[in-house]
Amino acid sequence: MKKLLLTTFVLFSGLGILFAGDGCADYASVKDKDLSKTTQEIVLTSNNLQLLKYSDHNGTTRFTIQDLDGTVVAEDMSRLELRIDFPEIEKKFES
């Protein structure tokens, strides 16, 4: 009786795996390199805020703003987003 139950369990488990297949094959994989950023460098400190500059995995320059305590105020911003959201910081960065 135990052999029959064990055989049935193994059979149905094998069939389940066979029919289910590799469900993740159609999804894009995310590699560690894709998520990594280059080292952030502080390019400006003003009004208790720091402007950090880095390049993403596509080579695009991105900006993060954090306060002096390290709390992130805004992150992953393009130059245009920086200009719109923080015009006073962007003006100081330009000069």
C-alpha positions in Angstrom: 0.0 0.0 0.0 2.8 2.4 0.9 4.6 1.6 -2.4 1.4 2.3 -4.3 0.9 5.7 -2.6 4.6 6.6 -3.1 4.5 5.6 -6.8 1.3 7.6 -7.3 2.8 10.6 -5.6 6.0 10.5 -7.7 4.0 9.9 -10.9 1.8 12.9 -10.3 4.7 15.1 -9.2 6.6 14.2 -12.3 3.6 14.9 -14.6 3.0 18.2 -12.8 6.6 19.3 -13.4 6.4 18.0 -17.0 3.3 20.0 -17.9 4.2 23.1 -15.9 7.5 23.4 -17.6 9.9 26.3 -17.0 7.4 29.0 -16.2 10.0 31.7 -16.0 11.5 31.2 -19.5 9.4 34.0 -21.1 10.3 36.6 -18.5 13.3 38.9 -18.7 16.0 38.0 -16.3 17.6 40.6 -14.1 21.2 40.3 -13.5 23.2 41.9 -10.7 25.1 44.0 -13.2 21.8 45.5 -14.5 20.9 46.7 -11.0 24.3 48.1 -10.1 25.1 51.8 -10.3 28.5 53.3 -10.6 29.9 54.8 -7.5 28.0 57.9 -6.5 30.0 61.1 -6.1 28.9 64.2 -4.1 29.0 67.0 -6.6 27.3 69.7 -4.6 26.3 70.4 -1.0 23.8 73.2 -0.4 21.1 74.0 2.2 21.7 70.8 4.1 21.2 68.8 0.9 23.8 66.8 -1.1 23.6 66.3 -4.8 25.0 62.9 -5.8 25.8 62.0 -9.4 26.2 58.5 -10.9 25.7 56.6 -14.1 23.1 53.8 -14.5 23.7 50.6 -16.4 22.9 52.3 -19.7 25.5 55.0 -19.1 23.0 57.7 -18.5 23.9 60.3 -15.8 21.4 60.2 -12.9 21.1 62.2 -9.8 20.1 61.6 -6.2 19.4 64.2 -3.5 19.8 63.4 0.1 20.0 65.4 3.3 23.1 65.5 5.5 21.8 62.6 7.6 21.7 60.4 4.6 17.9 60.3 4.1 17.1 60.2 0.4 14.9 63.1 -0.7 14.8 62.2 -4.4 16.5 59.5 -6.4 17.2 58.3 -9.9 16.5 61.7 -11.5 17.5 62.8 -14.9 19.0 66.3 -15.5 15.6 67.5 -16.6 13.8 66.2 -13.5 16.5 67.8 -11.4 15.9 71.1 -13.2 12.1 70.9 -12.7 12.0 69.6 -9.1 15.1 71.4 -7.6 15.8 74.5 -9.8 18.0 76.2 -7.1 20.3 73.1 -6.8 20.4 72.7 -10.6 21.4 76.4 -11.0 24.3 76.0 -8.5 25.3 72.7 -10.2 25.4 74.5 -13.6 27.8 77.2 -12.5 
